[in-house]
Amino acid sequence: MIKTDSILAKRIYAKEYRESDAAIIDKVVTVYAGLFKSVPTVPASGLETVIRELAARKPLPTDAFRQPDFYKDDGPLQKIIKEGWIEQLRK
């Protein structure tokens, strides 16, 4: 919503945070809109972080750290992209 309807996002931000300065509202919405990807993917660095946190609780094989993409399956995400589901969310 923040990328597709910035006017609504600005109104919501102004109301929820009781902000009346238009320059601040514009800046916040612009910055936050840039943080969100169009298609939500998991970067390798994110997987590495999860693997390290798991390793702190339970010993893992050293191969787990060398191949974080081994644990990643983009198949379901690619399927809904191909079917146009993500594009429908933007409408």
Secondary structure as the mmCIF struct_conf table of DSSP 4:
data_model
#
loop_
_struct_conf.conf_type_id
_struct_conf.id
_struct_conf.beg_label_comp_id
_struct_conf.beg_label_asym_id
_struct_conf.beg_label_seq_id
_struct_conf.end_label_comp_id
_struct_conf.end_label_asym_id
_struct_conf.end_label_seq_id
TURN_TY1_P TURN_TY1_P1 ILE A 2 THR A 4
HELX_RH_AL_P HELX_RH_AL_P1 SER A 6 GLU A 16
TURN_TY1_P TURN_TY1_P2 TYR A 17 ARG A 18
HELX_RH_AL_P HELX_RH_AL_P2 ALA A 22 LEU A 35
BEND BEND1 PHE A 36 PHE A 36
BEND BEND2 SER A 38 VAL A 39
HELX_RH_AL_P HELX_RH_AL_P3 ALA A 44 ARG A 57
BEND BEND3 LYS A 58 LYS A 58
TURN_TY1_P TURN_TY1_P3 THR A 62 THR A 62
HELX_RH_AL_P HELX_RH_AL_P4 ASP A 63 ARG A 66
HELX_RH_3T_P HELX_RH_3T_P1 PRO A 68 TYR A 71
HELX_RH_AL_P HELX_RH_AL_P5 GLY A 75 LYS A 82
TURN_TY1_P TURN_TY1_P4 GLU A 83 GLY A 84
HELX_RH_AL_P HELX_RH_AL_P6 TRP A 85 LEU A 89
TURN_TY1_P TURN_TY1_P5 ARG A 90 ARG A 90
#
